[in-house]
Amino acid sequence: MKALIFAAGLGTRLRPLTDDRPKALVEINGMTLLEIVIRRLKKAGVTDLIVNVHHHAQMIIDFLQNKNNFDINVSISDERNELLDTGGGLLKMADFFSDGKPFFVHNVDILSNIDLKKMYDTHVKSEAVATLSTRHRATSRYLLFNKKNELYGWMNIKTGKMILCKKKKGKLNLRAFSGIHVISPDLFDAMPGDKNAFSIIDVYLAAAAYQKIVGYPHEEDVWMDVGKIENLEEAKVLLGQILDTD
C-alpha cells in the first residue's frame, strides 16, 4: 500500500516556529508532525511513502535519513523550485502511483485517530475514484454532498460562491474536508495538462461531473488541524488518543 504526505507548505500559520524549520518538523510532545502521520500510515499497512518538500526541504530529507525512513520505503518529491499546490504536487508524483492501486493522501498538519484501514477498505468497496474524509465543523468553505455522500459541489459561505458539478437533486449537505483522502489512479485522467500548480479540490469538482467521488464521515473520531499555532497546546493532550498509546 502506498501513500503521499503533503509536507511542502510554508507553514505561515505556525510562525514563528516555522521561521527556521518546515511545519512537518514542528513537534508535539517531542514528536514531529511528520513522524506522527508516518506512524499512523504504517499502522494502516502503508509500505511505500512519498513526501513532497519545499520550505526547509533539506531538513526533512535529513530527518528521514536519520530515522532510517521509519523502516519503510520513502521517496521525496522535490518542489524547491516551485510550489505546485495539492493537485500539481500529486500530478508530479503520478509515476510513483503507477501500480493501479488506490493510495492514501494525508496532510502533514492533520492529526486524527480515524481508522485509516477501514477508510481504505470502504473506498475499494465503493468503486469511487476518490474518497474524502469529512465532518461537521465550522469553516468558510464546504464540500456539498447528496444523501448518498456523493460529491456534488463546493461553496464559500462568506462570499456565497457555489460550484455545482452536476444537476442538483434534493438537499445537499455541507461537509468540511478533513485533509485525508484515498485516491484511485484513474483520477490522474481528470487533471489538467496545461498548468503546473493547481488545487486537488478543483480536480475533484471537475471529475465529480462524470466520476464517483464520495465523502467519508468520521464525526466520532479525534481530529485536529495543527497547522494553526493556537491548536498546538490542545494537540499535546490529544496525542495519546491519536497514537493509541493511552
VMD Tcl script that draws the C-alpha trace (Angstrom):
set ca {
  {0.00 0.00 0.00}
  {1.28 3.46 -0.92}
  {0.76 6.95 0.46}
  {1.64 10.59 -0.13}
  {2.22 13.09 2.67}
  {1.84 16.74 1.71}
  {4.65 18.47 3.61}
  {5.79 21.22 1.22}
  {3.74 24.11 2.60}
  {5.31 27.26 4.02}
  {3.63 26.83 7.40}
  {2.77 30.52 7.68}
  {0.08 29.87 10.30}
  {2.73 28.28 12.54}
  {5.13 31.21 12.55}
  {7.47 31.92 14.31}
  {8.01 28.16 14.76}
  {8.40 27.71 11.01}
  {10.89 30.53 10.56}
  {13.73 28.04 10.99}
  {12.09 24.70 10.21}
  {9.37 23.19 7.99}
  {5.97 22.65 9.57}
  {6.48 18.90 9.15}
  {9.18 19.09 11.83}
  {7.17 21.09 14.37}
  {6.93 18.91 17.47}
  {4.11 17.86 19.77}
  {5.30 16.26 23.00}
  {8.72 15.76 21.41}
  {7.38 14.05 18.25}
  {7.33 15.76 14.86}
  {4.12 16.07 12.87}
  {5.77 14.06 10.10}
  {6.56 11.14 12.40}
  {3.03 11.12 13.81}
  {1.49 10.83 10.34}
  {4.02 8.21 9.21}
  {3.29 6.07 12.26}
  {-0.43 6.27 11.55}
  {0.02 5.32 7.91}
  {2.35 2.43 8.76}
  {-0.24 1.07 11.17}
  {-2.79 1.11 8.32}
  {-0.48 -1.02 6.16}
  {1.46 1.55 4.12}
  {4.85 0.22 2.96}
  {5.80 2.82 0.33}
  {5.64 6.54 1.01}
  {6.40 9.73 -0.89}
  {6.77 13.13 0.77}
  {6.78 16.45 -1.09}
  {9.18 19.14 0.16}
  {9.80 22.84 -0.40}
  {10.25 25.02 2.72}
  {13.48 23.96 4.52}
  {13.37 20.88 2.31}
  {16.80 19.52 3.26}
  {15.81 19.40 6.93}
  {13.01 16.95 6.09}
  {15.31 14.84 3.93}
  {17.94 14.73 6.67}
  {15.34 13.93 9.33}
  {14.04 10.94 7.38}
  {17.53 9.64 6.73}
  {18.44 9.98 10.40}
  {15.34 7.98 11.32}
  {16.15 5.29 8.72}
  {12.91 6.29 6.92}
  {10.99 4.70 9.81}
  {11.76 1.31 8.25}
  {9.59 1.80 5.18}
  {10.36 2.79 1.59}
  {10.38 6.61 1.40}
  {10.77 8.77 -1.70}
  {11.00 12.56 -1.97}
  {9.18 14.80 -4.44}
  {11.27 17.97 -4.61}
  {9.32 21.20 -5.11}
  {12.09 23.58 -4.06}
  {11.96 25.34 -7.44}
  {8.18 25.76 -7.49}
  {5.33 25.05 -5.08}
  {2.78 23.06 -7.07}
  {-0.23 23.17 -4.72}
  {-2.05 19.95 -3.90}
  {-3.17 19.00 -7.40}
  {0.05 19.86 -9.17}
  {2.05 18.24 -6.41}
  {0.13 14.99 -6.78}
  {0.38 15.03 -10.59}
  {4.18 15.37 -10.32}
  {4.16 12.07 -8.41}
  {1.92 10.16 -10.84}
  {4.65 7.67 -11.76}
  {5.02 6.71 -8.10}
  {1.41 5.50 -8.14}
  {1.59 3.62 -11.44}
  {0.71 0.23 -9.92}
  {-3.00 0.89 -10.45}
  {-3.89 0.55 -6.75}
  {-5.63 3.13 -4.55}
  {-3.39 5.14 -2.26}
  {-3.60 7.50 0.72}
  {-3.02 11.24 0.61}
  {-2.53 12.83 4.04}
  {-1.76 16.42 5.02}
  {1.17 16.56 7.44}
  {-0.61 19.06 9.71}
  {-3.69 16.90 10.29}
  {-3.89 14.79 13.44}
  {-6.63 12.21 13.71}
  {-7.33 8.73 15.05}
  {-9.58 7.97 12.07}
  {-9.42 4.26 11.19}
  {-7.37 4.57 8.02}
  {-7.56 0.88 7.11}
  {-11.35 0.98 7.35}
  {-11.42 4.12 5.21}
  {-9.25 2.42 2.59}
  {-11.43 -0.69 2.51}
  {-14.56 1.44 2.23}
  {-13.04 3.24 -0.75}
  {-12.26 -0.03 -2.51}
  {-15.79 -1.34 -1.99}
  {-17.39 1.91 -3.17}
  {-15.65 1.82 -6.58}
  {-15.24 5.59 -6.28}
  {-12.30 7.38 -7.87}
  {-11.70 9.26 -4.62}
  {-12.91 9.10 -1.01}
  {-12.63 12.25 1.08}
  {-12.73 12.34 4.88}
  {-15.34 14.87 6.05}
  {-17.01 16.07 9.23}
  {-19.33 18.75 10.57}
  {-17.24 21.70 11.71}
  {-17.17 25.45 11.27}
  {-15.30 26.68 8.20}
  {-15.84 29.13 5.36}
  {-15.56 26.61 2.52}
  {-17.59 23.44 2.31}
  {-17.92 20.46 0.01}
  {-21.51 19.63 -0.96}
  {-22.74 16.04 -0.86}
  {-26.07 14.37 -1.55}
  {-27.70 11.92 0.87}
  {-25.57 9.11 -0.57}
  {-22.39 11.06 0.29}
  {-21.61 11.66 -3.38}
  {-19.80 14.90 -4.17}
  {-22.00 17.45 -5.91}
  {-20.18 20.73 -5.42}
  {-18.42 23.34 -3.30}
  {-19.48 26.51 -1.54}
  {-17.84 29.50 0.11}
  {-20.35 30.66 2.70}
  {-18.59 34.01 3.18}
  {-18.83 35.06 -0.45}
  {-21.83 32.96 -1.43}
  {-19.94 31.46 -4.36}
  {-21.15 27.98 -5.28}
  {-19.88 25.45 -7.80}
  {-22.15 22.55 -8.74}
  {-20.60 19.57 -10.51}
  {-23.89 18.23 -11.78}
  {-27.59 19.00 -11.64}
  {-28.78 19.30 -8.08}
  {-31.24 16.65 -6.87}
  {-32.71 17.36 -3.46}
  {-30.99 18.92 -0.47}
  {-27.20 18.96 -0.37}
  {-25.24 18.62 2.87}
  {-22.37 20.95 3.75}
  {-19.34 18.99 4.92}
  {-15.87 20.20 5.85}
  {-12.93 18.36 4.29}
  {-10.58 16.76 6.84}
  {-7.36 16.60 4.81}
  {-7.18 12.80 4.37}
  {-8.05 11.13 1.06}
  {-7.95 7.73 -0.61}
  {-7.49 8.07 -4.35}
  {-7.57 5.66 -7.27}
  {-5.05 6.35 -10.07}
  {-7.88 6.94 -12.58}
  {-8.14 10.43 -11.06}
  {-4.97 11.42 -12.91}
  {-7.01 11.37 -16.14}
  {-9.04 14.31 -14.81}
  {-6.02 16.51 -14.14}
  {-5.18 19.48 -16.39}
  {-2.21 19.11 -18.68}
  {-1.68 22.82 -19.33}
  {-0.51 24.08 -15.91}
  {1.83 23.06 -13.14}
  {0.22 24.38 -9.96}
  {-3.45 23.74 -9.17}
  {-5.69 22.57 -6.34}
  {-6.81 18.98 -5.90}
  {-10.23 20.32 -4.92}
  {-10.62 21.80 -8.42}
  {-9.80 18.37 -9.84}
  {-12.42 16.73 -7.64}
  {-15.07 19.23 -8.71}
  {-14.28 18.65 -12.39}
  {-14.15 14.86 -12.04}
  {-17.35 14.62 -9.99}
  {-19.36 15.61 -13.06}
  {-18.74 12.18 -14.57}
  {-17.00 10.06 -11.92}
  {-17.97 8.92 -8.44}
  {-16.33 10.85 -5.62}
  {-17.62 10.18 -2.13}
  {-17.31 11.54 1.37}
  {-16.24 9.50 4.38}
  {-17.89 10.96 7.51}
  {-15.93 10.50 10.74}
  {-17.77 12.53 13.36}
  {-16.75 10.38 16.32}
  {-13.02 10.47 15.66}
  {-10.44 12.71 17.25}
  {-9.40 15.28 14.64}
  {-7.39 18.49 14.67}
  {-5.77 20.88 12.22}
  {-2.40 21.60 13.84}
  {-1.36 23.96 11.07}
  {-2.55 26.71 13.43}
  {-0.24 27.68 16.27}
  {-3.16 28.20 18.66}
  {-4.05 24.50 18.38}
  {-0.69 23.08 19.46}
  {-1.39 23.08 23.21}
  {-4.63 21.13 22.77}
  {-2.83 18.75 20.42}
  {-0.47 17.79 23.25}
  {-3.46 16.49 25.21}
  {-4.92 14.60 22.24}
  {-1.74 12.95 21.00}
  {-2.15 9.87 23.16}
  {-5.58 9.16 21.68}
  {-4.27 9.69 18.16}
  {-1.42 7.22 18.56}
  {-3.39 4.76 20.73}
  {-0.73 4.94 23.42}
  {-3.05 5.54 26.39}
}
mol new
graphics top color blue
foreach p $ca { graphics top sphere $p radius 0.5 }
foreach p [lrange $ca 0 end-1] q [lrange $ca 1 end] { graphics top cylinder $p $q radius 0.2 }
display resetview
